[in-house]
Amino acid sequence: MVFGFGKTRPQHREIAVTDLASMLAANQVLIIDVREVDEFAAGHIPGAVNMPLSTFQPSRLPDAGDRTLVLNCLGGKRSGLALDKCQAAQASVDAHVAGGFNAWQAAGLPVAR
């Protein structure tokens, strides 16, 4: 067996963009976008907070109150890595956007710039 292959990764809860849009409309979610600053500036989910993965620290996540924190990136890989960091730090974040910002745009949902 090749090292690194065949290892089971922790499962992260994925939220579909259509569900996320409903949750946003009901003020039930706070989105943390882990893309870099220039990517975020070029377009992001309205209301998202930018915390780039390159400097991401679970201890610096904002207090979402009674809302659910959901991580987002372009396609799901970086938000998954950020979730791994959250899990290691025992932060109570366990969800990210299925398909990331690409899926959000593909669904024709609003984009903030």
N, C-alpha and C positions, 0 to 999 in steps of 0.2 A: 504494500500500500504506500502510495506517495504521501509524504507528510503534508498536512493541510487539506487534503481531499478526503471526503467522506465524513468529516466532522459535522456533527449536528450543531447548527447555530440556534441561539435562542429565538423563539418565535416572537415577532412583534405584531401587535394588532394593527391591521390596516383599515383605514376609513376611506370609503369610496368618495370621490369628489361630489357626487350628487348628495350623499348623506352629509358631507362636510358643509355644503352650501346651505342646507336646511339648518344644521347646527349653528352656523354663523348667523343666519337670519334670526334665530331664537336666542342669540347671545349666550350659547352654551359652550363655546370653544374659544381658546386663544391659540393662534397659530404662531409657531416659532419657525422661521425660515432660516435654515442653516447654510444657504448658499452664500457665496462671497458678496461683498458690498456692491460691486459693479453689476452682478447678475440681479440682485435684489432691486437695484435702482432701475434696471431695464424693464422690470415688470414683476409684480408679485400679487398674491391673493390679498384683496383689500382687508386691512386691519392686522395683517401679519407683522410680527416683530422680527427684525433681523439680528441673528446671533450666528455669525459665520462659523462653520465647523473648524476652521483653522485656529480659532481662539475659543472654541466652545468649552464652557465649564458648567456642568449641571448645577453647581452651587450658585450660579449667577442667573438661573432661570427666574423670570418674574413671577410674582404671586398672582395666580390666575383667579383667586377667590373661589367661587363655586363653579367656575368654568373648567373644562377639561383642556389640558395642554396637549397639543398635537404638533408633531414636528413635520417639516416639509422641506424638500429640496427639489432638484430638477426632475429626477426620475425615481427616487426611492433609495438609492445606494447610500448617499451621505446622511440622510435622515436615519437610516438603519444603523450607521456607524455612531451617530450621536445617541441613538437609543441604547446602543451597547455601553456607551460611556455613562448614560443615566442609570442603567442597570447596575454597573459596577459601583456607582456612587450611591446606590439605593435610593435614587430619586423616583418619585411616583409617576414618572412619565412612561407610558408603554405603547403609545400609538403614533403612527405616522400616516401620511396621505398616500394611498395606493396610487402609484404612477406619478406622484409628485406634481410639480407645476406643469409639466408637459400634459398630464391627464386633465388638469384643471383647464388649460387653454384649449385642448382638443374638445372638451365638453362645451366650449363657447361661454364659459362663465366669466364674470367681470374681472378685469385686470387693473390694478392700481400702478401708477408710475410716479 
